[in-house]
Amino acid sequence: MNTYHHPATQAIFGVSRGSSSTIPENRFMKFIWNDGDDDMSILIDAQPFVLRPAQILCVTYLNVIELPLHESALKTLWFNREFYCVHTYDSEVSCNGLLFFGSSSTPVVQLDTAETIRLRTLFGVLEEEFGIVDVNQEEMLRILLKRFIIRCTRLARKQLINEHATTSDIDLIRQFSYLVEEYFRSKKTVAEYAALMHRSPKTVTNIFSKFAPESALQVIHNRVVMEARRMLVYTDASAKEIAWKLGYEDPAQFSKLFKRHVGLSPSDYRSSVSNGGFGQY
């Protein structure tokens, strides 16, 4: 494991190979890379997920990740906002709403052989740079991380967004998704987000239907359900309390939405997870 920590600015960046014992606490943006030949079973917010060979998973500090022990093929990069502010660099690398902060599902990019070789080389250069301690180290690490993000973003644009989407279409999808991340507790309709974007609800709905894997309304609902799952698993709050915290005055409306998406009521879902219904790692 290699880490960089600037005590004055609290900037942190790290890379590691191997088991989950090398993964830091859940307060960083992370790339989790299966650089092996076999499927890797992990848990994301208590939900089972299979990371296939040559895939990179992009998660934020909002996600609770549980990884299998002694997984030598695992590679991870993690960083906090102080080290690499996605707001500042968003115009350059298009992070917000594509790789981080703004997807109701967890983005995964698939590497081909050529891209795998490139990123293995870049990962090796990163590891070497951690051993060079001088006044330029932080800037060099930031440049290398930026290259990694750019390469993943290019893949994500091709794989996660319809190839016929224009830059304007992609920017609208990203902006909408990021706004959902900011306001999903208080705003539940496409019209409310369209107003924040100074666009018509019809325009937003049409662009999502043409170019995104989910509808605009699904993005909102999925984000609410994702947060509800976390709270049911990792807090003691009742379903009614969770409904209120997520902006529902009527807990029955929240329960109906949750059951429609998950197939279980909030209480049944909590019981199934606590009983090991989704596996233990």
Secondary structure, DSSP 8 states (H G I E B T S, - for coil): -EEEEETTTTEEEEEEESSGGG---S-SEEEEEE-SSS-EEEEETTEEEEE-TTEEEEE-TTS-EE--TT-TTEEEEEE-TTTS-TTTTHHHH--BTTTBSS-SS--EEE--HHHHHHHHHHHHHHHHHHT--STTHHHHHHHHHHHHHHHHHHHHHHHHS-TT--HHHHHHHHHHHHHHHHHTTT--SHHHHHHHHTS-HHHHHHHHHHHSSS-HHHHHHHHHHHHHHHHHHH----HHHHHHHTT-SSHHHHHHHHHHHHSS-HHHHHHHHHTTTT---
